[in-house]
Amino acid sequence: MATDPGARRIVVGVDGSAESVAALRWACREASLRTAEVHAVLALESACHQLASYAVPSQRHPGGSWGAVREVLRQSVRDAVSLYPGVSVRTEITEGLAARVLLDHARDADMLVLGRTARGPGEYHGAGPVIRACLRAAPCPVVVIGHDAPAPGEPVSESRQRPQPHLAAAR
């Protein structure tokens, strides 16, 4: 994947969940501050799990499951970009294991942004296998955003402190 070496790029994993939409909003805000492009990536794992390793995948048609996947991505981007209309967002749907797809796209990125769920106790609750793999192997800083992060510009009351993103630097 060739990109302009001078261009700033923030990769964000998107799957239509509240967590990934919050991550996309955060990435758009950060891109507006850094004059960067957002690369929203949706990894489609289902097809890679349904075939034997030696089988040839069948062609997908736009009216089938790809249509629903594209609509999830489109709606997520619409929601986030409405807050930051000057930000350029490139979208991509890639078949493969989510962690591998995200790590591949983050290769030349300035940052990888992921959403985490709110299930489970402890500081790293919701850090599932994809987040853990990206934190271990990402070639760039990783930011993990919770679904409860307020929208950019939303006032923060005393009873609700603004959650801080979890940062992990690449080794």
C-alpha positions in Angstrom: 0.0 0.0 0.0 1.8 3.1 -1.2 1.1 6.4 0.4 2.6 9.8 0.1 5.5 9.8 2.6 4.8 13.5 3.6 1.1 12.9 4.2 -0.2 12.5 7.7 -2.6 9.6 8.2 -4.6 8.2 11.0 -6.0 4.7 10.7 -9.2 3.8 12.6 -10.9 0.4 12.8 -14.7 0.8 12.1 -17.4 -1.9 12.4 -20.5 0.1 13.1 -20.5 -0.4 16.9 -20.8 2.6 19.2 -17.2 2.1 20.3 -15.9 2.2 16.7 -18.0 5.3 15.9 -16.6 7.0 19.0 -13.1 6.1 17.8 -13.8 7.4 14.3 -15.1 10.7 15.8 -12.0 11.0 18.0 -9.8 10.3 14.9 -11.6 12.9 12.9 -11.0 15.5 15.6 -7.4 14.5 15.9 -7.0 14.7 12.1 -8.5 18.2 12.1 -5.8 19.3 14.6 -3.0 17.6 12.8 -4.1 18.3 9.2 -4.2 14.6 8.5 -6.3 12.2 6.5 -8.4 9.6 8.3 -8.3 6.1 6.8 -11.4 4.2 8.1 -10.9 0.4 7.8 -13.6 -2.2 8.2 -12.1 -5.7 8.4 -14.5 -8.4 7.1 -13.5 -11.6 8.9 -16.5 -13.8 8.1 -15.3 -14.8 4.7 -11.8 -15.8 5.8 -13.2 -18.1 8.5 -15.6 -20.0 6.1 -13.1 -21.4 3.7 -10.4 -24.0 3.9 -6.9 -22.5 3.5 -6.6 -24.1 0.0 -10.1 -23.0 -1.3 -10.6 -20.2 -3.8 -12.9 -17.5 -2.4 -16.0 -16.8 -4.4 -16.7 -13.4 -5.8 -18.9 -11.1 -3.7 -21.7 -9.2 -5.4 -22.6 -5.6 -4.5 -26.2 -6.3 -3.7 -25.4 -9.1 -1.2 -23.6 -8.9 2.1 -21.2 -6.3 0.8 -24.1 -3.8 0.4 -24.9 -4.0 4.1 -21.3 -3.7 5.1 -20.8 -0.7 2.9 -23.8 1.0 4.4 -22.5 0.4 8.0 -19.2 2.0 7.0 -21.0 4.9 5.1 -23.2 5.7 8.1 -20.3 5.6 10.6 -18.3 8.0 8.4 -21.4 10.3 7.9 -21.9 10.6 11.7 -18.2 11.4 12.4 -17.6 13.7 9.4 -20.6 15.8 10.2 -18.7 17.2 13.2 -15.5 17.9 11.2 -16.5 18.6 7.6 -13.0 19.7 6.5 -11.5 16.3 7.3 -10.7 13.9 4.5 -11.9 10.4 5.3 -10.9 7.5 3.0 -12.8 4.2 3.6 -11.8 0.7 2.8 -13.4 -2.7 3.4 -10.8 -5.5 3.5 -11.4 -9.3 4.0 -9.1 -10.9 6.6 -8.5 -11.2 10.3 -9.2 -7.8 11.9 -5.9 -7.5 13.8 -3.8 -8.4 10.7 -5.8 -6.0 8.4 -5.5 -3.1 10.9 -1.7 -3.7 11.5 -1.1 -3.9 7.7 -2.9 -0.6 7.2 -1.1 1.0 10.1 2.3 0.3 8.7 2.9 3.8 7.4 0.4 5.6 9.6 1.0 8.2 12.3 -1.5 6.6 14.6 -4.0 3.7 14.9 -7.3 4.4 16.7 -9.5 1.6 18.0 -12.7 1.5 20.0 -13.0 -0.7 23.2 -16.1 -2.2 24.8 -17.2 -1.4 28.3 -17.6 -5.0 29.5 -15.5 -6.4 32.3 -13.6 -5.0 35.3 -10.3 -3.3 35.4 -8.4 -0.7 33.5 -8.1 -2.7 30.3 -11.7 -3.9 30.3 -12.9 -4.5 26.7 -9.4 -5.0 25.4 -10.2 -8.0 23.3 -7.9 -10.0 21.1 -7.8 -7.5 18.3 -6.9 -4.6 20.6 -4.3 -6.7 22.4 -2.7 -7.8 19.1 -2.5 -4.2 17.8 -1.1 -2.9 21.1 1.7 -5.6 20.9 2.6 -5.3 17.3 1.6 -1.9 15.9 4.4 0.1 14.2 2.8 3.4 15.4 1.2 4.8 18.5 -2.2 3.1 19.3 -5.1 5.1 20.9 -8.0 3.1 22.4 -11.2 5.0 22.9 -14.2 3.9 25.0 -17.8 4.1 23.8 -18.6 6.4 26.7 -16.2 9.1 25.4 -18.2 12.3 25.0 -18.5 13.8 21.6 -15.9 16.4 20.8 -17.1 19.8 22.1 -19.6 18.2 24.6 -19.4 19.9 28.0 -18.1 17.6 30.8 -19.9 17.8 34.1 -18.3 17.2 37.4 -20.1 13.9 37.7 -18.8 12.7 34.4 -15.1 13.2 33.9 -13.8 13.0 30.4 -12.3 9.5 29.8 -8.7 9.7 28.8 -7.7 7.6 25.8 -5.3 4.7 26.5 -2.0 5.3 24.6 0.6 2.7 23.7 3.7 3.6 21.9 5.3 1.4 19.3 8.5 -0.4 20.3 
